[in-house]
Amino acid sequence: MAYDYDLFIIGAGSGGVRASRIAAGYGARVGICEDYRVGGTCVIRGCVPKKLLVYGSKFAHEFETRWPTAGCAARPRIPGRRCATTCRKRSIA
């Protein structure tokens, strides 16, 4: 019996997308289906957006504390410091 796909994946969350890419990289004909949005809960609404918000909230502090070791001749001016502080206060740890 012949099939259209070598691998058919149900669910295009991060695991399903990764599995389909790996299989396709080895030459498999891959089909994937998703009911709502590709990426899954973690990528769209969960872990990844939270991690980006937390990273962004810490950026100004890290930049200010490490500029002397980065070879900068003068202290850099960071616009948006107030924004970073606000994000840090609102971030979910």
C-alpha positions in Angstrom: 0.0 0.0 0.0 1.4 3.4 -1.0 1.1 6.5 1.3 1.4 10.2 0.6 3.6 10.7 3.6 6.3 8.8 5.4 5.4 10.6 8.6 2.2 12.4 9.6 2.3 14.4 12.7 -0.8 15.5 14.7 -0.2 18.7 16.6 2.1 21.5 15.5 3.4 22.4 18.9 7.1 22.8 19.5 7.6 19.0 19.6 5.6 18.3 16.5 7.3 21.0 14.5 10.8 19.9 15.6 10.0 16.2 14.8 8.7 17.1 11.3 11.8 19.2 10.5 14.2 16.5 11.6 12.4 13.8 9.6 12.2 16.1 6.5 15.9 16.7 6.9 16.5 13.0 6.5 14.4 13.0 3.3 11.0 11.9 4.7 7.8 13.2 3.2 6.1 14.8 6.2 2.6 16.0 6.8 1.6 17.9 9.8 -1.8 19.1 11.0 -2.8 21.6 13.7 -6.3 22.7 14.9 -5.5 26.3 15.9 -2.1 28.0 15.6 1.4 26.5 14.8 3.7 26.8 17.8 1.6 25.5 20.6 0.8 26.9 24.0 4.4 27.3 25.2 5.6 29.3 22.2 2.5 31.5 21.8 1.2 32.1 25.3 3.5 30.5 27.8 7.2 30.0 28.5 8.8 31.8 25.5 7.0 35.2 25.8 7.7 35.2 29.5 11.4 34.5 29.0 11.6 37.3 26.5 9.9 39.7 28.9 12.2 38.7 31.8 15.3 38.9 29.6 14.3 42.4 28.4 13.7 43.6 31.9 17.2 42.7 33.0 19.1 44.0 29.9 19.6 47.6 31.1 21.0 46.4 34.5 23.4 43.9 32.9 24.6 46.4 30.3 25.3 49.1 33.0 27.2 46.7 35.3 29.3 45.1 32.5 30.2 48.1 30.3 33.7 48.5 31.9 34.8 45.0 31.0 33.4 45.3 27.5 36.1 47.7 26.4 33.9 50.8 26.3 35.8 54.1 26.6 33.0 56.0 28.2 29.9 55.0 30.2 27.1 54.3 27.6 23.8 56.1 28.0 20.9 53.8 28.0 17.6 55.3 26.8 14.5 53.6 28.1 15.9 52.8 31.5 12.5 53.7 33.0 10.8 51.2 30.6 13.2 48.4 31.6 12.5 49.1 35.3 8.7 49.0 34.7 9.0 45.7 32.8 11.1 44.2 35.7 8.4 45.1 38.2 5.6 43.6 36.1 7.5 40.5 35.0 6.3 37.1 36.2 9.3 35.3 37.8 
